Amino acid sequence: MTAAGARSAARSLNIATAHPAAHPVTYTAAVAAAELREFVPFVHELIGCAFGVIGPLFLSGTAVDIKSDASPVTRADRGAEEAMRTLIERRYPDHGILGEEFGVKHGARYRWVLDPVDGTRAFITNCFLFGTLIALERDDGAGFRPLLGAIAHPAAGVALIGRERECRLYRADGTERVVRVRSCARLDDATVLATTHWSTGEQCGGPAVEALVRRAKLYRTWGDCFGYFALATGAADVMLDPSLAYWDVAAIVPVVEGAGGRVTSWDGGDPLARPSLIATAGPLHDQVLAVLRGAG
């Protein structure tokens, strides 16, 4: 999930002083009814397209290559992104694309952000927690902001699609429902998730993260995009990722915010400008920031 360069940059971040906010800043762009009608069905097409490539390769022992940043990549990563890019370019040739495996295609007002297999390490170790991240962004003149985000889990046949003020869970059997984060106001009652253990180099942990983990009611490394899926569906309360790439963040922001949660970067700011994530059910967020800056 984490690029080596992003990990290195994250080590220089300082936790900013956080003050409780009655109306926390949100980062999901408003979406028009016409955009929902046009693009939500297409997001489902992209999910199906990615699943079609990834599904047959999961549990197959597919070959693993190592990229220049030392992260693993497989035919599933490359094939799924290639298939999604082809579908986008056929349907919306003027849209931009930013993908983990094949980089940037510049376009007009809209841009698709793709992470075909978020959690490749999970995928190659036959762990079911990997997923596909898809975001649609719009540039209204001040830079791109996500208006739709999807977290899709091929192994489970489920997907979340989030937007401003709503997030829906879709199942392979055709059923769907609105999901919301659960109520949790005390860190001592919280389930805290992270992609890797706080003491690893990837997690960029330290005494403050250890203090947060030790205060939690339950701590697990059920991470990558699944951690945000669990948070948005009301099964966890905090998800931590101190160093990410942009394609990791863009889809997650509308999902968590749409489910009623709150997201910031590791220093309490914009996670799209400084790719990293603290995601919470909301009331806990300032407590988490306080502990991470050593004041909790």
Secondary structure, DSSP 8 states (H G I E B T S, - for coil): ---HHHHHHHTT---------SS---------HHHHHHHHHHHHHHHHHHHHHHHHHTTTT--EEE-TTS-EEEHHHHHHHHHHHHHHHHH-TTSEEEETTTEEE--SSEEEEEEEEE-HHHHHTT-TT-EEEEEEEEESSS-EEEEEEEEEETTTTEEEEEETTEEEEEETTS-EEE--------GGG-EEEESS-TTSTTTT--HHHHHHHHHSSEEE---THHHHHHHHTTS-SEEEESS--HHHHTTHHHHHHHTT-EEE-TTSS-TTTS--EEEESSTTHHHHHHHHTT--
